[in-house]
Amino acid sequence: MNTTYQSNNNVVYFCKYHVVWCPKYRRKVLTNGVDVRLKELLTEYAANLSVD
């Protein structure tokens, strides 16, 4: 596991986020390429915001 710390003028931090999907009836909702497309969209959105 690669631990990379970020920093700015006054703090050093290590931050991770996880997206958890909890469908109402416990069925798989990220199927048939939806999972791949969602990852692409989130990566693109993060790049637009200049975040890792």
PyMOL CGO cylinders between C-alpha atoms (Angstrom):
from pymol import cmd
from pymol.cgo import CYLINDER

trace = [
    CYLINDER, 0.00, 0.00, 0.00, 1.39, 3.36, -1.04, 0.3, 1, 1, 1, 1, 1, 1,
    CYLINDER, 1.39, 3.36, -1.04, 0.83, 6.04, 1.59, 0.3, 1, 1, 1, 1, 1, 1,
    CYLINDER, 0.83, 6.04, 1.59, 1.16, 9.52, 0.13, 0.3, 1, 1, 1, 1, 1, 1,
    CYLINDER, 1.16, 9.52, 0.13, 0.83, 12.54, 2.35, 0.3, 1, 1, 1, 1, 1, 1,
    CYLINDER, 0.83, 12.54, 2.35, -0.39, 15.85, 0.92, 0.3, 1, 1, 1, 1, 1, 1,
    CYLINDER, -0.39, 15.85, 0.92, 0.53, 19.25, 2.31, 0.3, 1, 1, 1, 1, 1, 1,
    CYLINDER, 0.53, 19.25, 2.31, -0.10, 22.94, 1.99, 0.3, 1, 1, 1, 1, 1, 1,
    CYLINDER, -0.10, 22.94, 1.99, 1.21, 25.99, 3.87, 0.3, 1, 1, 1, 1, 1, 1,
    CYLINDER, 1.21, 25.99, 3.87, 0.20, 24.89, 7.35, 0.3, 1, 1, 1, 1, 1, 1,
    CYLINDER, 0.20, 24.89, 7.35, -0.84, 21.21, 7.38, 0.3, 1, 1, 1, 1, 1, 1,
    CYLINDER, -0.84, 21.21, 7.38, 0.21, 17.77, 6.24, 0.3, 1, 1, 1, 1, 1, 1,
    CYLINDER, 0.21, 17.77, 6.24, -2.61, 15.29, 5.69, 0.3, 1, 1, 1, 1, 1, 1,
    CYLINDER, -2.61, 15.29, 5.69, -3.53, 11.85, 4.38, 0.3, 1, 1, 1, 1, 1, 1,
    CYLINDER, -3.53, 11.85, 4.38, -7.10, 11.54, 3.23, 0.3, 1, 1, 1, 1, 1, 1,
    CYLINDER, -7.10, 11.54, 3.23, -9.04, 8.68, 1.65, 0.3, 1, 1, 1, 1, 1, 1,
    CYLINDER, -9.04, 8.68, 1.65, -12.67, 8.50, 0.63, 0.3, 1, 1, 1, 1, 1, 1,
    CYLINDER, -12.67, 8.50, 0.63, -14.78, 5.49, -0.21, 0.3, 1, 1, 1, 1, 1, 1,
    CYLINDER, -14.78, 5.49, -0.21, -18.06, 5.50, -2.08, 0.3, 1, 1, 1, 1, 1, 1,
    CYLINDER, -18.06, 5.50, -2.08, -20.49, 2.95, -0.67, 0.3, 1, 1, 1, 1, 1, 1,
    CYLINDER, -20.49, 2.95, -0.67, -23.63, 2.01, -2.59, 0.3, 1, 1, 1, 1, 1, 1,
    CYLINDER, -23.63, 2.01, -2.59, -26.50, 0.68, -0.49, 0.3, 1, 1, 1, 1, 1, 1,
    CYLINDER, -26.50, 0.68, -0.49, -29.42, -0.23, -2.75, 0.3, 1, 1, 1, 1, 1, 1,
    CYLINDER, -29.42, -0.23, -2.75, -32.77, -0.70, -1.08, 0.3, 1, 1, 1, 1, 1, 1,
    CYLINDER, -32.77, -0.70, -1.08, -33.24, -4.34, -2.10, 0.3, 1, 1, 1, 1, 1, 1,
    CYLINDER, -33.24, -4.34, -2.10, -29.57, -5.44, -1.98, 0.3, 1, 1, 1, 1, 1, 1,
    CYLINDER, -29.57, -5.44, -1.98, -29.34, -6.09, -5.69, 0.3, 1, 1, 1, 1, 1, 1,
    CYLINDER, -29.34, -6.09, -5.69, -26.36, -5.21, -7.82, 0.3, 1, 1, 1, 1, 1, 1,
    CYLINDER, -26.36, -5.21, -7.82, -26.89, -1.83, -9.46, 0.3, 1, 1, 1, 1, 1, 1,
    CYLINDER, -26.89, -1.83, -9.46, -23.43, -1.17, -10.89, 0.3, 1, 1, 1, 1, 1, 1,
    CYLINDER, -23.43, -1.17, -10.89, -23.51, -3.78, -13.66, 0.3, 1, 1, 1, 1, 1, 1,
    CYLINDER, -23.51, -3.78, -13.66, -23.22, -3.91, -17.45, 0.3, 1, 1, 1, 1, 1, 1,
    CYLINDER, -23.22, -3.91, -17.45, -20.51, -1.27, -17.66, 0.3, 1, 1, 1, 1, 1, 1,
    CYLINDER, -20.51, -1.27, -17.66, -22.20, 1.19, -15.29, 0.3, 1, 1, 1, 1, 1, 1,
    CYLINDER, -22.20, 1.19, -15.29, -19.35, 0.69, -12.80, 0.3, 1, 1, 1, 1, 1, 1,
    CYLINDER, -19.35, 0.69, -12.80, -16.71, 1.50, -15.43, 0.3, 1, 1, 1, 1, 1, 1,
    CYLINDER, -16.71, 1.50, -15.43, -18.56, 4.60, -16.62, 0.3, 1, 1, 1, 1, 1, 1,
    CYLINDER, -18.56, 4.60, -16.62, -19.10, 5.82, -13.05, 0.3, 1, 1, 1, 1, 1, 1,
    CYLINDER, -19.10, 5.82, -13.05, -15.38, 5.50, -12.35, 0.3, 1, 1, 1, 1, 1, 1,
    CYLINDER, -15.38, 5.50, -12.35, -14.60, 7.48, -15.53, 0.3, 1, 1, 1, 1, 1, 1,
    CYLINDER, -14.60, 7.48, -15.53, -17.05, 10.24, -14.56, 0.3, 1, 1, 1, 1, 1, 1,
    CYLINDER, -17.05, 10.24, -14.56, -15.74, 10.51, -10.99, 0.3, 1, 1, 1, 1, 1, 1,
    CYLINDER, -15.74, 10.51, -10.99, -12.13, 10.61, -12.21, 0.3, 1, 1, 1, 1, 1, 1,
    CYLINDER, -12.13, 10.61, -12.21, -12.99, 13.31, -14.74, 0.3, 1, 1, 1, 1, 1, 1,
    CYLINDER, -12.99, 13.31, -14.74, -14.87, 15.35, -12.14, 0.3, 1, 1, 1, 1, 1, 1,
    CYLINDER, -14.87, 15.35, -12.14, -11.96, 15.08, -9.68, 0.3, 1, 1, 1, 1, 1, 1,
    CYLINDER, -11.96, 15.08, -9.68, -9.55, 16.25, -12.40, 0.3, 1, 1, 1, 1, 1, 1,
    CYLINDER, -9.55, 16.25, -12.40, -11.79, 19.26, -13.11, 0.3, 1, 1, 1, 1, 1, 1,
    CYLINDER, -11.79, 19.26, -13.11, -11.66, 20.15, -9.41, 0.3, 1, 1, 1, 1, 1, 1,
    CYLINDER, -11.66, 20.15, -9.41, -7.86, 19.58, -9.30, 0.3, 1, 1, 1, 1, 1, 1,
    CYLINDER, -7.86, 19.58, -9.30, -8.11, 16.97, -6.56, 0.3, 1, 1, 1, 1, 1, 1,
    CYLINDER, -8.11, 16.97, -6.56, -6.51, 13.54, -6.26, 0.3, 1, 1, 1, 1, 1, 1,
]
cmd.load_cgo(trace, "trace")
